[in-house]
Each structure stands twice: as structure tokens, then as C-alpha cells.
Amino acid sequence: MDEDAVVVAYRHNRPLIDPSTSPDPLAVDAIEVYKPPSVASRIHVQNAHFTAEPASFERDDSSGRMAHEWLVSARSIHKLRDELRNLGITANSLFPGLDGLCTELRLAHSKFKT
């Protein structure tokens, strides 16, 4: 809570890959995105998408794919967490189960509570 953070977003701008026809995530030469089967509640609740990434890639290329980064100052993390909580995005909503609930309880009773 006392260090800056970075939020990274990736705009893929290409169709999702099908893991049944491209099962080796190490055989890609560009970042590829796929939607995994909902084998766990977290994947379903988060509407998760995974990426398969080569060892290195260009941040911006002619296909329209692009990675974006935003710095989040440590001073704004509490306010950002409160805003996300007001939108219904909490540890418990992202990580259903005891671990998400315990994280929420710990945050609610911590010295970091705003």
C-alpha cells in the first residue's frame, strides 16, 4: 500500500485463439488471447481471458495491437480501491470463496481502511 503500482491493458484487435487447435502457448510469435473453459468459479465470475505471450514482443505493431500502461501512485490506491468497491469490484467478487472473503475482512479491519 505504500508503493506505486502499474495497471497494464492490452488491446488485441484480433480473433481469440482456440486452445483446442493451438494448444501450445509457447509456440506463438505474437501475443494471443483465448477464453478458457469455466473450470473454476473465478474464471466464470471474472469473465477471464488468458494471454499466451512470446519471450518478447513489440508494444505496438501494424495490426492495431497495443499495450498500455498507467502509473497508479501509492497516494491514490486507497481512493481507487474505494471507487472500485462502490462499483461492486472487490476481492470477494473477483475471488469467490474463503480467500476473497478473508481479504475483504482483513481490509475492512486494517489500519489502511479509509
Secondary structure, 3 states (H helix, E strand, C coil): CCCCEEEEEEECCCCCCCCCCCCCHHHCCCCEEECCCCCCHHHHHHCCCEEECCCCCCCECCCCCEEEEEEECHHHHHHHHHHHHHCCCCHHHHCCCHHHHHHHHHHHCCCCCC
